[in-house]
Amino acid sequence: MQRWRGLEHLPSGWGRCVLTIGVFDGVHRGHRELISRAVELAAKRDLPSVVMTFDPHPSEVVRPGSHPAQLTTLKRRADLVEELGVDVFCVLPFTPELSRMPADVFVHELLVEQLHVAAVVVGENFTFGKGAQGDVTLLRTLGSRFGFTAEGESLVSEDSLVYSSTYIRACIDAGDVVAAEHALGRPHRLEGIVVRGDGRGRDLGFPTANLSTPKFAAVPADGVYACRFLQGGQVRNAAVSVGTNPTFSGRERRVEAFVLDVNEDFYGQRVALDFVARLRGQLKFNSSDDLVVQMREDVEEARRLLA
C-alpha cells in the first residue's frame, strides 16, 4: 500500500480511482465496512482504491482545543487500512485554508482535478467543505456534473446502537473496554514509550513499565485492567493500572503495566497495550501492605482472564 502525505506528489500518469473519505479514527466496524465497499468497487472497475483521511483532526482546526480523544495513531490507522486491501492511504493536512474551502471547490480541485475520482464512497452522514455545508446529496449532484458516482452507505448498527468513534470514545472513557472492543472489532490499543517512574512498584514487588502516551490518546477510565502487552513482536500478559496512585497521594495520571512472569527492563522501548477487561476501579488503601494484597489479587484475576 502506498502512503501519501498530501497530493503534491501524485505519481506521474495517475489515472482514475475509487475514493473513500473520512477521519476513520479507530477504523472500527463501521469504517471497515465502508472501506471494504470502496475496495470492492475499485476491484470491479479495475481501479486503485484510495482512503483519504485528515491530520490533524478537523475539530482541532475549526475549534481549537476541541480535539477528541484519539483511538488510533495515524500509523496504526494506516496499518489497519492496509489489512483491508487498500491501494493508497492518503493523509490530507487539515489546514485553516482547507477548512474554509467551499464544498464544490473541494470536490472539483482535489477530487476531480487531482485524484480523478471515478467513484466516491462515504457514510450517509458525511459532510464536507466550509461550514460542513456539503453532504451526500451535493456529492451526487457534483458527481453527475463531473463524471463520477457517489455512494452514501448506511451506518453500521446493532440493536439500534450505531457504531461510531464518538460511541467508542464514550465506552473507553467509562472504562468499558469490552463494549469498545465489540464496536472496534478488536481490543482498544494504547501505544507509548516506556519512561522511568518513581520506582515504587519495584519496591512493592511489582515493577511496572510506565507508558508515556501521545497527547490526545484515548486513555481508559482510572482503574485496573487485564491487557496484552506488545513489544518487539512479542505478546505478553499484563495487569495495568491507570490513575493517580491515590494511596500515595499522587496527582499525575499514569498508565503502568506489570508484565506477568517477566523480569525485563523496557525503558525507552515503544510498546502497546491491548485492553481486554476492567478488573476494578481506582481505590485508595490505608497502607501499602493493603495495596500489595489487592495487587496480588489483581494479578491473579488478570492471569485467569488472559489465560
Backbone as numpy.savetxt, mean C-alpha at the origin, in Angstrom:
# Nx Ny Nz CAx CAy CAz Cx Cy Cz
8.58 -6.15 -16.64 7.73 -4.95 -16.64 8.61 -3.71 -16.64
8.28 -2.77 -17.51 8.99 -1.49 -17.53 8.44 -0.58 -16.43
9.32 0.20 -15.83 8.93 1.13 -14.78 9.35 2.53 -15.20
8.36 3.41 -15.39 8.64 4.77 -15.85 8.36 5.77 -14.74
9.14 6.84 -14.75 8.86 8.00 -13.91 8.55 9.15 -14.84
7.27 9.48 -14.98 6.86 10.52 -15.91 6.77 9.99 -17.33
6.42 10.89 -18.25 6.23 10.52 -19.65 7.26 11.17 -20.57
8.30 11.76 -19.97 9.28 12.50 -20.77 10.15 11.58 -21.63
10.28 10.34 -21.20 11.20 9.44 -21.90 10.46 8.21 -22.45
9.34 8.47 -23.09 8.62 7.36 -23.73 9.52 6.70 -24.77
9.50 5.37 -24.87 10.33 4.68 -25.86 10.01 5.17 -27.27
11.05 5.26 -28.10 10.81 5.68 -29.48 9.96 4.62 -30.17
9.05 5.07 -31.00 8.18 4.15 -31.70 7.04 3.62 -30.85
6.79 4.28 -29.71 5.68 3.84 -28.84 4.36 3.92 -29.61
3.64 2.79 -29.62 2.36 2.75 -30.33 1.20 2.94 -29.39
0.12 2.23 -29.62 -1.07 2.38 -28.80 -0.98 1.45 -27.59
-1.85 1.66 -26.61 -1.81 0.85 -25.39 -3.19 0.84 -24.74
-3.33 -0.03 -23.75 -4.52 -0.06 -22.88 -4.07 0.44 -21.53
-4.77 1.43 -21.02 -4.35 2.13 -19.80 -5.38 1.99 -18.69
-4.90 1.83 -17.45 -5.76 1.98 -16.29 -5.10 3.00 -15.36
-5.90 3.85 -14.76 -5.38 4.98 -13.96 -5.93 4.92 -12.54
-5.08 5.23 -11.57 -5.53 5.33 -10.18 -4.34 5.43 -9.25
-4.60 5.76 -8.00 -3.52 5.77 -7.02 -3.08 4.34 -6.72
-4.06 3.44 -6.63 -3.81 2.01 -6.42 -3.02 1.73 -5.14
-3.19 2.55 -4.13 -2.50 2.29 -2.86 -3.05 1.01 -2.25
-2.17 0.07 -2.00 -2.57 -1.22 -1.45 -2.70 -2.31 -2.50
-3.00 -1.92 -3.74 -3.27 -2.90 -4.80 -4.16 -4.01 -4.21
-5.31 -3.58 -3.68 -6.21 -4.50 -2.99 -7.06 -5.28 -4.00
-8.02 -6.05 -3.49 -8.81 -6.93 -4.36 -9.52 -6.16 -5.47
-10.04 -4.99 -5.13 -10.72 -4.18 -6.14 -9.75 -3.68 -7.20
-8.59 -3.21 -6.76 -7.58 -2.75 -7.71 -7.14 -3.88 -8.64
-6.94 -5.05 -8.07 -6.44 -6.17 -8.86 -7.44 -6.58 -9.95
-8.72 -6.49 -9.61 -9.73 -6.83 -10.61 -9.71 -5.81 -11.75
-9.55 -4.56 -11.39 -9.50 -3.48 -12.39 -8.27 -3.64 -13.30
-7.13 -3.86 -12.68 -5.89 -4.00 -13.44 -5.93 -5.25 -14.31
-6.48 -6.33 -13.77 -6.56 -7.57 -14.54 -7.45 -7.40 -15.77
-8.50 -6.57 -15.64 -9.36 -6.29 -16.79 -8.58 -5.56 -17.87
-7.73 -4.62 -17.47 -6.92 -3.89 -18.44 -5.93 -4.83 -19.12
-5.33 -5.72 -18.36 -4.38 -6.69 -18.92 -5.10 -7.61 -19.91
-6.30 -8.04 -19.54 -7.10 -8.90 -20.42 -7.43 -8.20 -21.73
-7.87 -6.95 -21.63 -8.24 -6.18 -22.81 -7.02 -5.93 -23.70
-5.88 -5.66 -23.07 -4.66 -5.42 -23.82 -4.25 -6.68 -24.60
-4.39 -7.84 -23.95 -4.03 -9.10 -24.61 -4.93 -9.35 -25.82
-6.23 -9.04 -25.68 -7.16 -9.25 -26.78 -6.82 -8.36 -27.97
-6.32 -7.17 -27.68 -6.00 -6.22 -28.76 -4.53 -6.29 -29.17
-3.79 -7.17 -28.54 -2.36 -7.32 -28.82 -1.63 -6.00 -28.62
-1.92 -5.35 -27.48 -1.31 -4.08 -27.13 -0.68 -4.17 -25.75
0.28 -3.31 -25.42 0.83 -3.30 -24.07 -0.17 -2.72 -23.07
-0.12 -3.23 -21.86 -0.97 -2.70 -20.77 -0.14 -1.75 -19.91
-0.74 -0.64 -19.53 -0.05 0.39 -18.75 -0.87 0.72 -17.52
-0.22 0.71 -16.35 -0.84 1.18 -15.12 -0.23 2.53 -14.80
-1.09 3.56 -14.68 -0.62 4.90 -14.32 -1.03 5.21 -12.89
-0.04 5.57 -12.07 -0.33 5.97 -10.71 0.34 7.32 -10.46
0.20 7.83 -9.25 0.69 9.19 -8.96 1.56 9.21 -7.70
2.51 10.11 -7.69 3.38 10.33 -6.53 3.81 11.78 -6.51
3.59 12.49 -5.39 2.97 12.02 -4.15 1.46 11.82 -4.32
0.82 11.41 -3.23 -0.62 11.21 -3.27 -1.29 12.54 -3.62
-2.24 12.53 -4.56 -2.89 13.79 -4.97 -3.45 14.61 -3.80
-3.95 13.94 -2.77 -4.52 14.67 -1.62 -3.50 15.61 -0.99
-2.24 15.17 -0.93 -1.20 15.98 -0.29 -0.90 17.24 -1.08
-1.08 17.19 -2.39 -0.83 18.36 -3.24 -2.01 19.31 -3.22
-3.21 18.75 -3.29 -4.42 19.57 -3.33 -4.72 20.16 -1.96
-4.50 19.36 -0.91 -4.76 19.81 0.47 -3.55 19.43 1.33
-2.49 20.23 1.31 -1.28 19.89 2.06 -1.58 19.54 3.53
-0.95 18.46 3.98 -1.18 18.00 5.34 -2.25 16.93 5.45
-2.86 16.57 4.31 -3.96 15.60 4.34 -3.56 14.24 3.77
-2.25 14.00 3.61 -1.79 12.74 3.02 -2.33 11.56 3.83
-3.06 10.66 3.20 -3.60 9.51 3.94 -2.49 8.52 4.29
-2.75 7.69 5.29 -1.78 6.65 5.64 -1.55 5.78 4.41
-0.29 5.44 4.17 0.09 4.72 2.95 0.12 3.21 3.20
-0.66 2.49 2.41 -0.75 1.04 2.57 0.44 0.32 1.96
1.01 0.88 0.92 2.15 0.26 0.25 3.15 1.33 -0.18
4.42 0.99 -0.12 5.42 1.87 -0.71 5.26 1.82 -2.23
5.84 2.79 -2.90 5.73 2.83 -4.36 6.37 1.60 -5.00
7.51 1.18 -4.45 8.18 -0.01 -4.99 7.32 -1.25 -4.79
6.74 -1.38 -3.61 5.88 -2.54 -3.32 4.68 -2.53 -4.27
4.13 -1.35 -4.51 3.00 -1.22 -5.43 3.39 -1.74 -6.81
4.57 -1.34 -7.27 5.04 -1.77 -8.59 5.23 -3.29 -8.62
5.80 -3.85 -7.56 6.03 -5.29 -7.51 4.71 -6.06 -7.57
3.70 -5.57 -6.86 2.40 -6.23 -6.85 1.72 -6.13 -8.22
1.86 -4.98 -8.85 1.28 -4.78 -10.18 1.96 -5.71 -11.19
3.27 -5.86 -11.07 4.01 -6.72 -11.99 3.50 -8.16 -11.94
3.11 -8.62 -10.75 2.60 -9.97 -10.60 1.32 -10.21 -11.41
0.64 -9.13 -11.78 -0.62 -9.24 -12.52 -0.41 -9.26 -14.04
0.85 -9.21 -14.46 1.14 -9.31 -15.90 1.13 -7.99 -16.64
1.24 -6.89 -15.92 1.25 -5.56 -16.54 2.57 -5.34 -17.27
2.51 -4.62 -18.38 3.72 -4.35 -19.17 4.48 -3.11 -18.71
3.74 -2.08 -18.29 4.38 -0.82 -17.90 3.74 -0.28 -16.63
4.58 0.09 -15.66 4.12 0.77 -14.44 4.64 2.20 -14.54
3.73 3.13 -14.71 4.10 4.53 -14.94 3.70 5.39 -13.73
4.70 6.02 -13.13 4.45 6.93 -12.00 4.46 8.35 -12.52
3.33 9.01 -12.42 3.22 10.38 -12.88 3.41 11.32 -11.68
4.44 12.15 -11.68 4.61 13.08 -10.56 3.40 14.00 -10.46
2.75 14.00 -9.30 1.55 14.83 -9.14 1.98 16.19 -8.61
1.95 17.16 -9.47 2.41 18.51 -9.16 1.22 19.47 -9.05
1.43 20.65 -8.48 0.35 21.65 -8.46 -0.15 21.97 -9.86
0.76 21.98 -10.85 0.38 22.27 -12.23 -0.55 21.17 -12.77
-0.21 19.91 -12.46 -1.06 18.81 -12.91 -2.43 18.88 -12.24
-2.46 19.27 -10.96 -3.74 19.34 -10.25 -4.66 20.40 -10.83
-4.09 21.39 -11.51 -4.90 22.48 -12.10 -5.24 22.23 -13.57
-4.79 21.11 -14.10 -5.02 20.82 -15.52 -6.48 20.43 -15.74
-7.20 21.09 -16.64 -8.59 20.72 -16.92 -8.68 19.26 -17.40
-9.81 18.63 -17.12 -9.98 17.21 -17.43 -9.76 16.91 -18.91
-10.31 17.74 -19.80 -10.17 17.45 -21.22 -8.73 17.63 -21.70
-8.01 18.57 -21.10 -6.60 18.77 -21.45 -5.77 17.59 -20.97
-6.07 17.08 -19.76 -5.38 15.91 -19.22 -5.50 14.73 -20.18
-6.70 14.51 -20.66 -6.93 13.39 -21.58 -6.21 13.61 -22.90
-6.38 14.81 -23.48 -5.81 15.05 -24.81 -4.28 15.05 -24.79
-3.69 15.79 -23.85 -2.24 15.96 -23.85 -1.50 14.72 -23.35
-2.00 14.08 -22.30 -1.26 12.96 -21.72 -1.69 11.62 -22.29
-2.99 11.38 -22.32 -3.47 10.05 -22.72 -3.45 9.86 -24.23
-3.85 10.90 -24.95 -3.96 10.76 -26.40 -2.64 11.10 -27.10
-2.13 12.30 -26.87 -0.94 12.75 -27.59 0.32 11.99 -27.20
0.44 11.60 -25.93 1.68 10.95 -25.50 1.55 9.42 -25.40
0.50 8.93 -24.72 0.38 7.49 -24.54 -0.34 6.79 -25.68
-1.07 7.54 -26.50 -1.80 6.96 -27.63 -2.75 5.84 -27.17
-3.58 6.13 -26.19 -4.43 5.08 -25.62 -5.46 4.59 -26.64
-5.65 3.27 -26.64 -6.71 2.66 -27.45 -7.90 2.36 -26.56
-7.63 2.16 -25.27 -8.70 1.89 -24.30 -8.24 2.33 -22.92
-9.19 2.80 -22.12 -8.91 3.21 -20.75 -9.89 2.48 -19.83
-9.35 1.85 -18.79 -10.16 1.12 -17.82 -10.00 1.79 -16.47
-11.13 2.19 -15.86 -11.08 2.86 -14.55 -12.23 2.34 -13.69
-12.20 2.68 -12.42 -13.31 2.36 -11.54 -14.48 3.28 -11.82
-15.68 2.84 -11.51 -16.87 3.62 -11.83 -16.93 4.95 -11.09
-16.15 5.08 -9.99 -16.14 6.34 -9.23 -14.91 7.19 -9.54
-14.22 6.87 -10.62 -13.00 7.58 -10.99 -13.29 9.04 -11.36
-12.47 9.95 -10.85 -12.55 11.36 -11.22 -11.16 11.86 -11.58
-11.09 12.92 -12.37 -9.79 13.42 -12.83 -9.92 14.87 -13.25
-8.75 15.52 -13.41 -8.73 16.90 -13.86 -8.95 17.90 -12.75
-8.83 19.15 -13.07 -8.97 20.23 -12.10 -10.29 20.13 -11.34
-10.19 20.17 -10.01 -11.38 20.08 -9.17 -12.12 18.76 -9.30
-11.42 17.73 -9.80 -12.04 16.40 -10.00 -13.32 16.50 -10.82
-13.28 17.38 -11.83 -14.48 17.62 -12.64 -14.73 16.52 -13.68
-13.70 15.76 -14.02 -13.87 14.69 -14.99 -14.35 13.42 -14.34
-15.21 12.67 -15.04 -15.69 11.39 -14.54 -15.76 10.40 -15.70
-16.32 9.23 -15.45 -16.37 8.19 -16.48 -17.19 8.64 -17.69
-18.27 9.36 -17.44 -19.10 9.85 -18.54 -18.31 10.76 -19.47
-17.56 11.70 -18.88 -16.74 12.59 -19.68 -15.64 11.81 -20.40
-15.08 10.81 -19.73 -14.02 10.00 -20.34 -14.55 9.28 -21.58
-15.77 8.78 -21.50 -16.37 8.11 -22.68 -16.62 9.11 -23.80
-17.09 10.29 -23.44 -17.33 11.33 -24.44 -16.04 11.71 -25.15
-14.98 11.91 -24.37 -13.69 12.25 -24.96 -13.12 11.08 -25.77
-13.42 9.88 -25.33 -12.99 8.70 -26.07 -13.60 8.66 -27.46
-14.88 9.01 -27.54 -15.55 9.05 -28.85 -14.91 10.10 -29.75
-14.48 11.19 -29.14 -13.87 12.27 -29.92 -12.46 11.92 -30.39
-11.70 11.26 -29.50 -10.29 11.03 -29.79 -9.96 9.59 -30.22
-10.96 8.74 -30.29 -10.72 7.41 -30.83 -10.23 6.36 -29.86
-10.73 6.39 -28.62 -10.44 5.30 -27.69 -11.70 4.92 -26.94
-11.73 3.71 -26.40 -12.87 3.27 -25.60 -12.58 3.51 -24.13
-13.64 3.64 -23.34 -13.48 3.85 -21.90 -14.45 2.95 -21.15
-13.94 2.25 -20.15 -14.76 1.36 -19.33 -14.71 1.83 -17.87
-15.88 1.91 -17.25 -15.97 2.19 -15.82 -16.41 0.93 -15.11
-15.49 0.28 -14.41 -15.77 -1.01 -13.77 -16.43 -0.82 -12.41
-17.37 -1.72 -12.08 -18.02 -1.70 -10.77 -17.00 -2.00 -9.68
-17.20 -1.39 -8.53 -16.30 -1.60 -7.40 -16.54 -2.98 -6.78
-15.47 -3.63 -6.35 -15.58 -4.95 -5.74 -16.16 -4.82 -4.35
-17.21 -5.61 -4.08 -17.85 -5.54 -2.76 -18.25 -6.94 -2.30
-18.56 -7.03 -1.03 -18.98 -8.29 -0.44 -19.88 -7.96 0.75
-21.07 -8.54 0.76 -22.04 -8.25 1.84 -22.25 -6.75 2.00
-22.43 -6.06 0.88 -22.70 -4.61 0.84 -21.50 -3.77 1.28
-20.36 -4.40 1.49 -19.15 -3.68 1.90 -18.24 -3.52 0.69
-17.97 -2.27 0.31 -17.10 -1.99 -0.84 -15.66 -1.97 -0.36
-14.81 -2.75 -1.03 -13.40 -2.77 -0.68 -12.70 -1.56 -1.28
-12.15 -0.74 -0.43 -11.46 0.47 -0.87 -10.25 0.68 0.03
-9.33 1.52 -0.42 -8.16 1.85 0.39 -8.58 2.54 1.68
-9.63 3.37 1.61 -10.12 4.07 2.80 -10.62 3.08 3.84
-11.37 2.08 3.40 -11.87 1.05 4.31 -10.71 0.28 4.94
-9.72 -0.08 4.14 -8.59 -0.86 4.65 -7.79 -0.03 5.66
-7.61 1.25 5.37 -6.91 2.11 6.34 -7.65 2.14 7.68
-8.97 2.17 7.61 -9.78 2.20 8.84 -9.59 0.89 9.62
-9.54 -0.23 8.92 -9.31 -1.52 9.58 -7.96 -1.54 10.29
-6.93 -1.07 9.60 -5.59 -1.07 10.16 -5.51 -0.11 11.33
-6.14 1.03 11.20 -6.14 2.02 12.28 -6.81 1.48 13.53
-7.76 0.55 13.34 -8.46 -0.06 14.47 -7.76 -1.33 14.96
-6.70 -1.73 14.28 -5.99 -2.95 14.67 -6.59 -4.22 14.12
-7.60 -4.10 13.27 -8.25 -5.29 12.71 -7.49 -5.73 11.46
-6.35 -6.36 11.68 -5.52 -6.75 10.55 -6.09 -7.95 9.80
-6.98 -8.70 10.43 -7.63 -9.83 9.75 -8.59 -9.31 8.68
-9.39 -8.29 9.03 -10.30 -7.69 8.05 -9.51 -7.00 6.93
-8.40 -6.37 7.31 -7.56 -5.72 6.31 -7.00 -6.75 5.33
-6.57 -7.89 5.86 -6.04 -8.95 4.99 -7.11 -9.46 4.03
-8.33 -9.58 4.51 -9.41 -10.08 3.66 -9.65 -9.12 2.49
-9.61 -7.83 2.76 -9.85 -6.84 1.70 -8.64 -6.70 0.77
-7.45 -6.83 1.33 -6.24 -6.72 0.52 -6.00 -7.96 -0.33
-6.42 -9.11 0.22 -6.12 -10.37 -0.44 -4.78 -10.93 -0.01
-4.17 -10.31 1.01 -2.88 -10.73 1.58 -2.70 -9.92 2.86
-1.78 -10.33 3.74 -1.58 -9.56 4.98 -1.08 -8.14 4.70
-1.45 -7.22 5.58 -0.92 -5.86 5.48 0.57 -5.90 5.82
1.36 -5.24 4.99 2.82 -5.25 5.18 3.32 -3.88 5.58
4.22 -3.88 6.56 4.89 -2.66 7.02 6.38 -2.87 6.80
7.01 -1.93 6.09 8.43 -2.06 5.78 9.22 -0.97 6.50
10.50 -1.24 6.73 11.33 -0.24 7.36 12.76 -0.71 7.58
13.58 0.20 8.09 14.97 -0.08 8.43 15.05 -0.33 9.94
15.81 -1.34 10.34 15.98 -1.61 11.77 16.97 -0.62 12.36
16.55 0.07 13.40 17.40 1.08 14.06 17.59 0.69 15.52
18.52 1.33 16.16 18.79 1.02 17.57 17.74 1.66 18.46
17.31 0.89 19.46 16.35 1.40 20.43 17.01 1.61 21.78
16.26 1.45 22.85 16.80 1.66 24.20 17.54 0.43 24.73
17.37 -0.72 24.07 17.99 -1.94 24.57 17.24 -2.55 25.73
16.06 -2.00 26.03 15.30 -2.49 27.18 14.78 -3.90 26.94
14.38 -4.19 25.69 13.89 -5.53 25.39 14.94 -6.59 25.66
16.17 -6.30 25.28 17.26 -7.26 25.51 17.46 -7.48 27.00
17.38 -6.39 27.77 17.53 -6.51 29.23 16.45 -7.39 29.83
15.26 -7.39 29.22 14.14 -8.18 29.73 14.14 -9.61 29.18
15.08 -9.90 28.29 15.15 -11.24 27.70 14.41 -11.37 26.38
13.97 -10.23 25.83 13.25 -10.22 24.56 13.85 -9.16 23.63
15.03 -9.42 23.07 15.65 -8.43 22.17 14.78 -8.19 20.94
14.58 -6.94 20.61 13.68 -6.60 19.52 14.39 -5.87 18.39
13.84 -6.01 17.20 14.25 -5.23 16.04 13.29 -4.05 15.94
13.83 -2.85 16.08 13.01 -1.64 16.07 12.97 -1.05 14.68
11.76 -0.95 14.11 11.62 -0.48 12.73 11.43 1.03 12.66
12.22 1.65 11.79 11.98 3.03 11.41 11.18 2.97 10.12
9.93 3.38 10.16 9.02 3.21 9.03 8.91 4.49 8.21
8.48 4.39 6.94 8.30 5.59 6.11 7.32 6.57 6.75
7.46 7.83 6.36 6.71 8.92 6.99 5.21 8.68 7.05
4.60 8.24 5.97 3.14 8.13 5.92 2.65 6.68 6.06
3.52 5.78 6.50 3.16 4.36 6.57 1.93 4.11 7.44
1.08 3.19 6.99 -0.12 2.81 7.76 0.29 1.84 8.85
0.51 2.37 10.03 0.93 1.56 11.19 -0.33 1.14 11.95
-0.49 -0.14 12.26 -1.69 -0.60 12.98 -1.81 0.02 14.36
-3.01 -0.07 14.92 -3.29 0.47 16.25 -2.33 -0.11 17.28
-2.11 0.63 18.36 -1.23 0.17 19.43 -1.69 -1.20 19.93
-0.73 -2.06 20.18 -1.05 -3.39 20.66 0.05 -4.37 20.32
-0.23 -5.65 20.52 0.73 -6.71 20.23 0.16 -7.61 19.14
0.99 -7.98 18.17 0.54 -8.70 16.98 1.42 -9.92 16.71
0.82 -10.91 16.07 1.56 -12.02 15.50 1.86 -11.66 14.06
3.13 -11.73 13.68 3.56 -11.28 12.34 4.54 -12.25 11.71
4.63 -12.17 10.39 5.73 -12.78 9.67 6.81 -11.71 9.51
8.04 -12.08 9.78 9.18 -11.17 9.71 10.00 -11.55 8.48
10.07 -10.63 7.49 10.74 -10.92 6.22 12.03 -10.12 6.12
13.11 -10.85 5.85 14.41 -10.19 5.74 15.32 -11.05 4.89
15.91 -10.42 3.86 16.87 -11.11 3.03 16.39 -12.40 2.42
15.12 -12.45 2.03 14.58 -13.65 1.41 14.13 -14.71 2.40
14.31 -14.46 3.69 13.89 -15.40 4.72 12.61 -14.92 5.39
11.76 -15.86 5.76 10.52 -15.55 6.47 10.57 -16.22 7.84
10.44 -15.41 8.88 10.46 -15.92 10.24 9.19 -15.47 10.95
8.94 -16.02 12.13 7.78 -15.62 12.92 8.20 -14.61 13.98
7.27 -13.72 14.33 7.61 -12.68 15.31 6.38 -12.25 16.10
6.65 -11.81 17.32 5.64 -11.12 18.13 6.03 -9.64 18.08
5.10 -8.79 17.69 5.41 -7.39 17.42 4.60 -6.47 18.33
5.29 -5.54 18.94 4.64 -4.53 19.78 4.60 -3.20 19.04
3.42 -2.59 19.01 3.25 -1.26 18.44 2.74 -0.36 19.56
3.45 0.73 19.83 2.97 1.63 20.88 4.10 2.41 21.53
3.79 2.93 22.73 4.70 3.88 23.39 5.37 3.31 24.65
5.23 2.01 24.89 5.82 1.41 26.09 5.37 2.14 27.36
4.05 2.14 27.65 3.54 2.91 28.80 4.07 2.42 30.15
4.48 1.16 30.25 5.03 0.66 31.51 6.27 1.45 31.90
7.00 1.94 30.90 8.22 2.70 31.15 8.03 4.18 30.80
6.77 4.62 30.78 6.42 6.02 30.53 6.98 6.53 29.20
6.93 5.67 28.22 7.42 6.06 26.90 6.49 7.04 26.22
7.02 7.84 25.32 6.22 8.81 24.57 6.30 8.60 23.07
7.43 8.07 22.63 7.63 7.86 21.20 6.97 6.56 20.76
6.15 6.65 19.71 5.46 5.46 19.20 6.44 4.62 18.39
6.52 3.34 18.72 7.50 2.47 18.09 6.87 1.17 17.60
7.59 0.56 16.65 7.23 -0.77 16.15 8.43 -1.67 16.46
8.23 -2.64 17.37 9.33 -3.48 17.85 8.98 -4.95 17.63
9.86 -5.64 16.92 9.61 -7.04 16.57 10.56 -7.97 17.35
9.97 -8.90 18.10 10.76 -9.96 18.73 10.67 -11.17 17.82
11.76 -11.47 17.15 11.78 -12.57 16.18 11.98 -13.88 16.93
11.04 -14.79 16.74 11.05 -16.04 17.51 12.21 -16.94 17.10
12.85 -17.52 18.12 13.87 -18.55 17.92 15.04 -18.09 17.06
15.36 -16.81 17.14 16.48 -16.26 16.38 17.31 -15.36 17.27
18.62 -15.54 17.22 19.52 -14.64 17.95 20.41 -13.96 16.92
19.90 -12.89 16.36 20.60 -12.24 15.25 20.46 -10.73 15.36
21.49 -10.03 14.94 21.50 -8.57 14.95 21.01 -8.07 13.58
19.86 -7.39 13.56 19.29 -6.92 12.30 19.54 -5.44 12.05
20.35 -4.80 12.89 20.56 -3.36 12.77 21.00 -2.94 11.37
20.34 -1.91 10.85 20.69 -1.36 9.56 20.09 -2.09 8.38
19.38 -3.19 8.63 18.83 -3.97 7.53 17.39 -3.56 7.23
17.03 -3.69 5.97 15.64 -3.43 5.56 14.83 -4.70 5.77
13.75 -4.59 6.53 12.91 -5.74 6.82 11.45 -5.38 6.58
10.59 -6.38 6.63 9.16 -6.15 6.47 8.40 -7.02 7.46
7.24 -6.53 7.86 6.36 -7.27 8.76 5.03 -7.48 8.07
4.59 -8.72 7.98 3.24 -9.04 7.52 2.38 -9.31 8.75
1.35 -8.48 8.96 0.53 -8.58 10.16 -0.54 -9.66 9.99
-0.51 -10.67 10.85 -1.41 -11.82 10.75 -2.58 -11.72 11.71
-2.32 -11.34 12.96 -3.40 -11.27 13.96 -3.01 -10.33 15.09
-4.01 -9.72 15.71 -3.78 -8.89 16.89 -4.01 -9.74 18.13
-3.03 -9.74 19.02 -3.12 -10.55 20.24 -3.82 -9.80 21.36
-3.53 -8.53 21.50 -4.14 -7.71 22.57 -3.84 -6.25 22.31
-4.49 -5.39 23.07 -4.20 -3.97 23.02 -3.00 -3.63 23.88
-2.60 -2.37 23.86 -1.48 -1.92 24.67 -1.90 -1.83 26.14
-1.05 -2.32 27.02 -1.35 -2.31 28.45 -0.21 -1.67 29.23
-0.53 -1.11 30.38 0.49 -0.60 31.30 0.56 -1.52 32.49
1.76 -2.03 32.80 1.94 -2.98 33.89 2.55 -2.28 35.10
2.31 -2.89 36.26 2.81 -2.30 37.51 4.30 -2.47 37.67
4.85 -3.49 37.04 6.28 -3.74 37.17 6.80 -4.42 35.91
8.14 -4.40 35.75 8.73 -5.07 34.61 8.54 -6.58 34.71
8.47 -7.12 35.94 8.23 -8.55 36.11 6.86 -8.95 35.55
5.85 -8.13 35.84 4.51 -8.40 35.30 4.52 -8.33 33.77
5.27 -7.38 33.25 5.38 -7.23 31.80 6.01 -8.47 31.17
7.07 -8.98 31.80 7.77 -10.16 31.27 6.84 -11.37 31.23
6.02 -11.53 32.29 5.07 -12.64 32.32 4.12 -12.54 31.12
3.60 -11.34 30.87 2.68 -11.14 29.75 3.38 -11.35 28.41
4.62 -10.90 28.32 5.36 -11.05 27.06 5.57 -12.53 26.74
5.83 -13.33 27.75 5.98 -14.77 27.52 4.68 -15.36 26.97
3.56 -14.92 27.53 2.26 -15.40 27.05 2.03 -14.94 25.61
2.41 -13.68 25.32 2.25 -13.15 23.95 3.06 -13.97 22.95
4.29 -14.29 23.32 5.15 -15.04 22.42 4.58 -16.42 22.14
4.07 -17.07 23.15 3.50 -18.41 22.96 2.22 -18.36 22.11
1.43 -17.31 22.33 0.21 -17.17 21.53 0.57 -16.88 20.06
1.59 -16.03 19.84 2.03 -15.77 18.48 2.57 -17.04 17.84
3.31 -17.82 18.60 3.86 -19.05 18.07 2.75 -20.01 17.65
1.70 -20.07 18.46 0.58 -20.95 18.16 -0.15 -20.51 16.90
-0.40 -19.20 16.79 -1.14 -18.69 15.64 -0.35 -18.82 14.34
0.96 -18.71 14.43 1.80 -18.70 13.23 2.31 -20.09 12.86
2.03 -21.08 13.70 2.54 -22.43 13.46 2.03 -22.97 12.12
